[in-house]
Amino acid sequence: MEHDFQIAVIGAGAAGLMSALWAARGGAKVVLLEGSEQTGRKILISGGGRCNLLPSVSEDDDFFTSGSRNVLKRLFRTWRLQQMQDFFTWEMDLPMEEEEGTGKLFPVVQKAKVVRDKMLAAAEEAGATVLCPYRVESVGKTDTGFVIKGIDQDDLLVDRVILATGGQSVPQTGSDGKGYLMAKSLGHRILPTYPALVPLTGPAEDLASLSGLSLKVRWRAVLNDKVVEERERELLFTHRGFSGPAVLDASHHVVRDKAEILVAWEGYTREEWIPYIKARARQSLTKAISAQLPKRLTEVLLERCGLRGEMRCGNLDRNKTDVLLTHLCDFPLPVKGNRGFQVAEVTGGGIPLDEVNPSTLESRKTPGLFLCGEILDVFGRIGGFNFQWAFTTGRLAGEAASRFED
Ligand SMILES: Cc1cc2nc3c(=O)[nH]c(=O)nc-3n(C[C@H](O)[C@H](O)[C@H](O)COP(=O)(O)OP(=O)(O)OC[C@H]3O[C@@H](n4cnc5c(N)ncnc54)[C@H](O)[C@@H]3O)c2cc1C
């Protein structure tokens, strides 16, 4: 029986839109199937509606996977960041500007909707047919290709399938984890999924009273007495616990591995605090410390140390100094849990990298099936890295699927 399309891309998020564009550019007859009412809903809500499209610089350790880092490097070599930036600037007519101090690139228009509209238009102009809404219920392998069953839609027969259904975070956008079940039915393992880039919740009332306060911290994730990651970014106190880029970036260490997060407020080290405090023997603790840290935080920390704010710095004995320095430089964030998939920016876990061919992203389990984007066991930290991953893998899967011959 004749097939309706050569390639069906399931899911029109960042990865699926990019995939459909490159598959159609490769000359294939492509259909892009989107289950929700609109395409690219996560693009629309990204970067607070401004879309942090890409990072200005990216390194291998900006990404997290439990799979092979060599495979990760190999995938990023298929489309270098600079080439991707040029693609958006010149081919998509989306010049970008760097946000000061964060390295994030935002489109100059500052509107996520423009990004989504341009990506959709580019895929359509390249020849892809977009069916939206078309919610896929199942994908089955046939002797000659695949049969796609839609909910209240006609079945489609296609030669190849690109699965770009995303993860399961913010499920109201349409990415509800259904893609994992489809991948599983086609022979894939699914590594346990967990919310990542997610705010953490804390039980401490005194810290919750700091809600709204944001400051730079140096954080360290410590697992089995070993520092597994260390970075400097902003932490935001919320009435439920902790958020901001520092906490979102650190969250997977807590959620997945139950690591402890130690914080140095404003990034100051013991080596900086010790001479500073010594030089202010006659000053009160509150005065000396709040000259460097927000006053509300200073008061909470001193209270936690059991120290009176009016005490002079010169009256601190060795033990008290040590307790104070621990609170200033190695403060363990009291974390109870996390805000879950409802608010997590991405999903950790998913389809293991060793189940795809790193040159094509074709499934090693089902020939003719390709996988890209967040459904794979990779995510990046805050800063445009997740779109970089979605675009890199979307393009590679689209191109490879259009060249595929069985
Ligand atoms: C609030 C928020 C802000 C973010 N901001 C940024 C940012 O500024 N920069 C950045 O780099 N990253 C950001 N991210 C992360 C980024 O949005 C995602 O990592 C990225 O969109 C993943 O792309 P994807 O195409 O793999 O998946 P998705 O964007 O999730 O797309 C998957 C698509 O598949 C569709 N789908 C799912 N199941 C089916 C089905 N059965 N049938 C048909 N269609 C289906 C979904 O409806 C969806 O449209 C943000 C995430 C959130 C939640």
The ligand as a MOL file (V3000), in Angstrom:
LIG
                    3D

  0  0  0     0  0            999 V3000
M  V30 BEGIN CTAB
M  V30 COUNTS 53 58 0 0 0
M  V30 BEGIN ATOM
M  V30 1 C 8.9490 27.4990 31.4910 0
M  V30 2 C 10.0820 26.9980 30.6350 0
M  V30 3 C 11.0040 27.9160 30.1300 0
M  V30 4 C 12.0770 27.4640 29.3450 0
M  V30 5 N 12.9460 28.3720 28.8460 0
M  V30 6 C 13.9880 27.9550 28.0860 0
M  V30 7 C 14.8630 28.8930 27.4910 0
M  V30 8 O 14.6560 30.1180 27.5650 0
M  V30 9 N 15.9360 28.4020 26.7860 0
M  V30 10 C 16.1560 27.0580 26.6370 0
M  V30 11 O 17.1500 26.6670 25.9940 0
M  V30 12 N 15.3020 26.1470 27.1520 0
M  V30 13 C 14.2180 26.5570 27.8490 0
M  V30 14 N 13.3440 25.6460 28.3550 0
M  V30 15 C 13.5460 24.2030 28.0360 0
M  V30 16 C 13.0910 23.9510 26.5830 0
M  V30 17 O 11.8500 24.5820 26.3750 0
M  V30 18 C 12.9540 22.4580 26.2760 0
M  V30 19 O 14.1190 21.7670 26.6740 0
M  V30 20 C 12.7530 22.2390 24.7900 0
M  V30 21 O 11.5890 22.9460 24.3790 0
M  V30 22 C 12.5850 20.7700 24.4580 0
M  V30 23 O 12.2800 20.6610 23.0950 0
M  V30 24 P 11.6250 19.3380 22.5050 0
M  V30 25 O 11.2060 19.6940 21.1100 0
M  V30 26 O 12.4910 18.1830 22.7130 0
M  V30 27 O 10.3220 19.0860 23.3850 0
M  V30 28 P 9.0180 20.0030 23.5570 0
M  V30 29 O 9.3110 21.4340 23.3560 0
M  V30 30 O 8.4350 19.5890 24.8500 0
M  V30 31 O 8.0840 19.5560 22.3480 0
M  V30 32 C 7.4810 18.2940 22.2930 0
M  V30 33 C 6.2170 18.4530 21.4580 0
M  V30 34 O 5.6540 17.1520 21.2450 0
M  V30 35 C 4.2560 17.2340 21.3650 0
M  V30 36 N 3.7250 15.9170 21.6890 0
M  V30 37 C 3.9390 15.1980 22.8140 0
M  V30 38 N 3.2640 14.0230 22.7530 0
M  V30 39 C 2.6090 14.0140 21.5450 0
M  V30 40 C 1.7510 13.0790 20.9170 0
M  V30 41 N 1.4080 11.9250 21.5070 0
M  V30 42 N 1.2650 13.3820 19.6830 0
M  V30 43 C 1.6000 14.5640 19.0630 0
M  V30 44 N 2.4150 15.4790 19.6350 0
M  V30 45 C 2.9010 15.2060 20.8720 0
M  V30 46 C 4.0520 18.2630 22.4650 0
M  V30 47 O 2.7490 18.8100 22.4240 0
M  V30 48 C 5.1370 19.2660 22.1680 0
M  V30 49 O 4.7070 20.2800 21.3040 0
M  V30 50 C 12.2400 26.0620 29.1020 0
M  V30 51 C 11.3010 25.1570 29.5960 0
M  V30 52 C 10.2210 25.6220 30.3440 0
M  V30 53 C 9.2240 24.6120 30.8480 0
M  V30 END ATOM
M  V30 BEGIN BOND
M  V30 1 1 1 2
M  V30 2 1 2 3
M  V30 3 2 2 52
M  V30 4 2 3 4
M  V30 5 1 4 5
M  V30 6 1 4 50
M  V30 7 2 5 6
M  V30 8 1 6 7
M  V30 9 1 6 13
M  V30 10 2 7 8
M  V30 11 1 7 9
M  V30 12 1 9 10
M  V30 13 2 10 11
M  V30 14 1 10 12
M  V30 15 2 12 13
M  V30 16 1 13 14
M  V30 17 1 14 15
M  V30 18 1 14 50
M  V30 19 1 15 16
M  V30 20 1 16 17
M  V30 21 1 16 18
M  V30 22 1 18 19
M  V30 23 1 18 20
M  V30 24 1 20 21
M  V30 25 1 20 22
M  V30 26 1 22 23
M  V30 27 1 23 24
M  V30 28 2 24 25
M  V30 29 1 24 26
M  V30 30 1 24 27
M  V30 31 1 27 28
M  V30 32 2 28 29
M  V30 33 1 28 30
M  V30 34 1 28 31
M  V30 35 1 31 32
M  V30 36 1 32 33
M  V30 37 1 33 34
M  V30 38 1 33 48
M  V30 39 1 34 35
M  V30 40 1 35 36
M  V30 41 1 35 46
M  V30 42 1 36 37
M  V30 43 1 36 45
M  V30 44 2 37 38
M  V30 45 1 38 39
M  V30 46 1 39 40
M  V30 47 2 39 45
M  V30 48 1 40 41
M  V30 49 2 40 42
M  V30 50 1 42 43
M  V30 51 2 43 44
M  V30 52 1 44 45
M  V30 53 1 46 47
M  V30 54 1 46 48
M  V30 55 1 48 49
M  V30 56 2 50 51
M  V30 57 1 51 52
M  V30 58 1 52 53
M  V30 END BOND
M  V30 END CTAB
M  END
